[in-house]
Amino acid sequence: MQKKKKRLMMRAGLLSFFALLVGFVLYQNFTKDSAVIQAGDMAPDFSLKTLSGETIQLSDYEGQGVFLNFWATYCKPCEKEMPYIESQYQQFKDKGVKVLAVDVGENELTVSSFVERKGMTFPVLMDRGEQLLEAYGIGPIPVTFLIDKNGKVVDRITAGMTEEEIHGYMKRIQPEKWRGANG
């Protein structure tokens, strides 16, 4: 009888410990400061490598609009919008708007094969450890940030986009000195 009581007490103690542990983890997740970057915020600077090994830093694009797109090859809305982004990039790349496409956590072979298949010519950055994903507070992808010439976030788009929408977004971040030249 004494052994059964000890076993019951031990089980109750372990169950209580695990319940407290789960409660603590849930509390931490719901109360942690997640930096969700929104319109009006300054875009956090970053430095990432491209597929070709070049290092790109956001602050290098000061004075230009930046269309910062977070995506992955397995994301169907991302795949659908890539040709639209490429088409608009061709129209705006010499008119003050740059595209930076950040792949979130995939391997280079998968990404380079996708980029080649889709004919993407804008810089594709590799966020291997997903630090940038965390810094910008990204949940489900695709997510696109429109960043003006001063590094300020103009808008955060959290859905797939049509080509017409992308054109309008790029126009919004195009610096004034290039506005008359985009047809």
Disulfide bonds with the S-S distance in Angstrom:
Cys75-Cys78 2.31
